[in-house]
Amino acid sequence: MIRVFRVHVAKPTLALGLFDGLILLLSIILGYSISYFDFSRAFTIHTEQGVQCLFYVIAIMLSLLMMGMYQRQFISDLKITLLRLIASFATAVLAMSILFYVFPGMRIWMSALLPALAIGLIGVFLARVFFVRVVDIDAFKRRVLVFGAGSQAQEIEVFEKQSGFHCVGFLTIGRDEPAVERSRLLPCGSRLIEMIDEYDVDEVVVAIQERRGATPSNDLLACRMQGIQISDFWTFMERQKGQVELDALRPSWMIFSEGFSSRSRVQRIVKRVFDVVVSLLMLLFSLPVTTLAAMAVFAQDRGPIFYRQERVGLYGKTFYLLKFRSMRVDAEKDGVARWASSNDSRVTPVGAFIRLTRIDEIPQIYNVLRGEMSFIGPRPERPTIVEDLATKIQYYNYRDAVKPGITGWAQINYPYGASVEDAKQKLKFDLFYIKNYSLMLDFLILLQTVRVVLWPQGVR
């Protein structure tokens, strides 16, 4: 993987993105050529057209990112991929139309835009056909050598089947009984540095539970001095899965590990500016939708339009979260806090729709503007639920080290949680976000939220 702005990007994904950029650039250039019927000057672009071409490429690539078109799980089924690509291009056209209206000088005439979109859609789809067929070739993956063959190594072996790395083999430690397939064990006669050259290794993962006296520090240091990446098991799995493994959490690890820097002054200022700008834009563009939603909620049963509920925020301080009311007025007349369940009888017909489309979340922008929430962050829970989960899940209270958010890393990677086990799984993603926070990660989450809204996962 390559780290870009503190975000890990797989090499095949980066290659696909660069390939898309080239395809889209060629498509708009050909679009202009078709428009002017002058193929003798097919690659001659004026300065003004160059800016338009750049905007065209950026708009579509951001839309592809929003629809999950750079995530393996969303491009494995080519029929679904084609539908998502069509939605991506349609979203990009909508965004470009708005910009063309605001900045007429950026306009790309339809005689050039339509053929460019057709060529670009076909090219980008074929790129994913190629990606799906070729990405599973081991030579195209990051080559990993695992130092260890026990239970941790076995977990890497299992996860390898659904990830973008290739394990060249496992090295046994001492006389421990191997937990991995014996056919994948490497001979221990050669020095580690020689094996790295022999197997063309990119990274060594130390996957042994008891390192004291078993880790060949000198060999690993020699490899590190030659530019080979050395990772421990927990760091490697965190990077590959995009979540922090709770079994790895120790106070010392959290103190000395890289990350957990979101509380720095600069980070707080940048994040606050990001929150205000995004929230104001969301309020502006969602005004027609929120107006219709408010009318529909009121017409449903003539009850209150909004619903205020106490939630836990930064450092455990509580605040009142604002949402469009999606349940009956007497949904919790007994005063007991509970998670929503599938096909919850308390949810009204209008409420079911606004929950499915996430429209009920829009009023939380008010909480963001007040500074009680951030646009991106862990979901805020009710005080009684937090108290209960904190007694059952270790380190659960560390979620409140940052402001809660309307959307977040856990929300786009894990469906709605309605149990202690769900809360534990979502905590892994929340801690990953807190540990690896960056403005780029916030931006990626914001784009991916569009995918979750259009293709709801586990909404209740």
N, C-alpha and C positions, 0 to 999 in steps of 0.2 A: 504493500500500500504506500501511497504518497500522501504526505500531510500538507494540506493547503489551508492556510488560515486556521490552524488547529483542528481542522476537520479531515479525518482519514478518508481518502478516496482510492478505491481499487484501481490498479493500472488499466484493466480492461474497460472499466467505466470511464476513466479519463480518455482513453483512446476512442471510445464510442462518442464522447462529447466532442472531441476534436474532429472526428470524422463527420459528425452531424454539422458542425460549423462550416466545414469545407463544402459539404453537399448543399447547404442552404445558401451559402455565398454564390456558388455556381448557379443555383436555381434562379436567384434574383438577377444575376448578370444575364443569363439566358432569357429571362422574362423581359428585360429591357431590349435585348436583341430581337426577340419575337415582336415586341411592340413596335419597334422602329423598322422592322424588316430589313435590317442591315447587319447580316452575319459577318461581313468583312471587318466590322469593328466590334465583334462580339465581346472582347475583353477590354474595351476602351470605355472607362467610366469617368464621368466628370466629377469634380469635387462634391457638388451638391448631391449627385447620385450616390457617391461613396458613403456619405452620411446616412442616406436613406437605406442603402444596403446593410450598413452596420446595424441600424435600428431594427430592420427586418430580421436579421439573424438573431440579435439579442432577444427580441420579443418572442420569437418562436422557441428558442432554446429555454427561456425561462418558463414558458408554457409547458414544454416537454418535462421540465423538472417538476413543475406543479402536479402533473398527472402521473408522476412516478415512472417516467420512461427511462430512467437511469437506474432502476432497481430491478434486480434479477427476477424477483417474484412476480413482477407485473409485466414482464415481457416474455415469459416462458410460453404462454398460450398466444399464438400468433393471431388468432381471430379476435381475441380480446384486445391484443396490442393494437390492431388496426382501428378498433373502435376508440381506444384511448388516444391514438394519434389524430384521428379526425376531430375529437373533442379538443385536443391540444391546439390544432391549427385554427379551429373555430374561435377558441378563447383568444389566441394571438391576434386574429383578425379583428375581434371586438376591441382589444386593447389598442391596436393600431388605428382603428377608426376614431376612437376617442382622441388620440394624440393628433391625428390628421385634422380634427376639428379645432383643437386648441392651437396647434402650430401648422397652419396651412402649407408652410414651406417644406414640411416633411412629407407631404403627400406623395404616395406612389400611385400612379394612375392604374385603373383597373385593367387596362390592356397589357400592362406589365405584371401586375400583382397576381392576376388569376393564373396565367401560365406558370409563374414562379411557384405559387402555392401547389399546383398540381405536380410539377416536377419535384418540388421539395418533399411533398408527402410520399410520393413513390420512392424517392431516394432514401428518405429516413426509414421507411418501412423495410426496404431491402437491407439497409444497414443492420436492422435488428434481426432480420432473418439470418444474416451472416454472423451476427454476434451470438445468437442462440446456438448455431451450429458449431462455431469455432471456439467459444469461450470455455468449453469443457475439455479442450485439448490441454494436457498437462504442461506442455511447453509454453503455453500462454499464461500460466498461473505463477504466483509467487511460490518459490521452492523453499520448503521449511524442513529443517532437521530437528527432531524432538529428542531432547536429552532426558531419557526416562522411558519406562515402559509399563508403569503401574496404572492406577485408576485415573490419574489426571491425563496421562498419555492416551488412555482408552477414550476419554471424553473428546480429545482432539481428533482421534481417529473417526469417531461417530460423526462429529460436526463437520469433518472434511467433506463429506458427501454433499452437503448443502451450502458449501462456501466456495470462495474463489481462490483457495490456495491448494498446493499439492504437497503432501508430506512425502519426502523422499525415503523416510524410514525412521526407526526408533533405536536408540542406544540403551541397552540394559545397564542397570546400576547394581553392582554387587551380585548377590545370589537371589534377589527378589524374583518371585514368580511373575513372568510377564502377563499383563492383562490384555495386550493387543495381539493381533494375529501374528503367529510366529514367523510367517513368511515375510513379514515386513521388518523383522529385526535385522539390524546391520551388524557385520562382524566388528569386533572390538580391537582388532590387532593394530590398526593404524591410529596415528595421532589425529585429534579432532580437526586440526587445521588442514591436514592432508585429505581427510574425508570431505571437508567443505569444498576443496578444489575438485575432488573426484566427482562429487554429485552436483556441482554447480549450485551450492546452497546460497539463498538470499538472507535467511534468518535462522537463528538457533533459538529454540524455545526450551527453557529449563522447566521440565514438568515432573519434579520430584517433591514429595510432601516433606520429607526430612532432608534438608540440604546439609546439615552440619556433618562435616567429614566426608560427604559424598560428592560435593561439587568440585570439579577440576578448575579451580579459579585461574590458575596460570594459563591453561589451554583456552578458556573462555576469554581471558584478557588478551591473549595473542590474536584471537579471532576478531575481537573488538578493535584492536589496533589496525587491522587490515580492512576495516570498514564494514564488517559483517554485523548486522543488527542482532543484539542479544536481548531476549525478552523472557520474563518469567511467565508462568502459566496464566496467572490472573490478568496481567496486563495484556497478554496476547488475546485471551478470550474476551476481555472488555472491548478491545479494538474491533474484533471480528463480529461480535454480537451487538455492539452498540449499547451495552448495558454493563453496570457494575455488578459483579458476582458478590452477593451478600456474605457468602462463606469466606470471602477474602478480607472482609472489613475488620480492621483492627485499629485502635486509636493511633498506633505508631504509623501504620500505612497511610492513614488519612492526613497525618501531620507532615510526613516527608514526601508523599507522592506528588507528582506534577499535577497542577490544576488547582481547583477550589479557590480561584482568584476573582470570582465575580463580585467580591465585596470591595475591591480596590476603588478608589475615588473616581478614576478615569472610567472604569467599567460602569460604575453606577450612573455617571453623567451621560455616557453614550447610550446606555440602555434606556434611560428616562426620555432622552430626545427621540429615540426610536419608538418608544411606546406612544408618546404624544403625537408624533407625525402619523404613524400607522392608524392610531385610533381616530384622529380627525378625518383621515381619508376614508376610513371604514364608515364613519358616521355619514359622510357626504354621499358615498356611493350606495349605502344601504337604506337611505331615507325612504325611497318608494316601498321597499320591502317591509321595513319596520312599520310604516304607516298602515299597510294592508294587514300585517300581522296583528297590530293593536286593535284594529277594527274587528278582525275575525275572532280574537280572544274575547272581546267584549260581547260580540253578537252570540257567542256560543251559549252563555248562561247569564249574561248581564252581571258577571262578577268582576272583581278587580283585574286590571290588565297586567299589572306587574306583581311579582312575588319577591318579597325580601326574606332572606334567610341568613342566619348567623353562620359565619365560616371562620376558620383559623387562617390568619395571614402571617406576615413576616414576624419572626421571633415569637410566634405563638400568640400574638395580639389578634383579637377577634374584630371582625367588621361585618357589615350587612351586605351581602351579595344581591345584586338586582338581576332578575330574569323575567322574561315573559311567562306568565302563569300557564303551565301546561297540564296541571292536575285539577281535580275538583276542589272547590273552596274548602271542603271538610276532609281533605286527603289525609291530614294528620291530626284529627280532632282529639286523639288520645294523647297527643304530645310526645309520642315515641318516635325518635329519628330512625329511619330505615332506608336502605338502598332501594332504588327502583328495580323491579324485576322485569323479565320478558313478558310482554302482553299485560302489563300492570293495569288492573281494573280502575285505578285511580286516575289514569291519564285520559283526558278528553279527546275526541276525534281531532279537533284543531291542534291540541297539544301533541298528539302523536305525529302530526305532520311537521310542526315546527321543531320537534325534537329530532326527527329524522333528517331534516335539512339544517339543523343547528341554528335556526333562526332564533330560538329561545335564548341563545347565549349572547346575542348582540347587545342587549342593554348593559352587559357587564363592562362595556366600553366606558360607561360612566364611572365605574369603580377604578378603571385604569387611569382616567383623567384626574381622579381624586388622589391618585397615588397609593391606593390600597392594594391594587393588583398591578401586574405587568401584563403585557399582551402575550408574552411567552413565559411559561413557567409551570411548575407542578399544579395540578388541580387542587383548589382549596376544598377541604372537607369540613364537615360539621364538628363542633367541639366534642360532642359525646362519642362520635365515631373515631376521632383522633385519639381520645383517651383510651378507648377500647383497643385500637390497633397498636398503640404504643406499648401496651402491656403484652402483646402477642408477637410483635415484630421488632427485633432489635434494630436500633438506629433509625426507626421510623420518624422520630422527631427532627432528624436532620433535614427533612424536606423543607422546613420553615426557615432554612438559612438564606433563602431567596424569596422574593415576592411570588405568590401564586399567580397563575396565568389563565387566560381564556383558553389557549391551546398550548401544547407542549410536546416534548420528545416522547413522553409516555403515551399521550393521546393519539399520536400518529402511528405509533408502533404496537399498541396493544389495545384491544377492544374495551368497551365499558366494563369496569370492575364492580362486582357485586358480592364479593366474598373476601375473606382474609387472605386466601391464596392469591386472588387477583391483585389485592393491594400489595402483597409481597412482590409479585412480578412487576407491577408498575413502579414500585420503589426502586428497582434495579435501573430502570430507564431514567427516573427522576434524579438519582444520584449521579448517573452518567452525565446528564445535562449540567448539573451543578458543578461537577468536576471539570468538564470540558467546555464550559461556557465561552462563547465568543459571539460577536455580532454576526459573523458569517453563519454560525449554527442557528441563531435566531432567524436569519433570513431564509435559510433552508427549511426550517420548521414552518415558517409562515407560508412558503410556497407549497409544501407538502400538505398543509391543512386544506388547501383547495381540493386535493385528491380525496381526502377523507370526507369532505362535505359532499362531493359529487358521487363518490362510491362509499356510502356509509358502512362502517364496520362495527357491529356490536352496539349500535345505538339503542338506548332504552328510554 
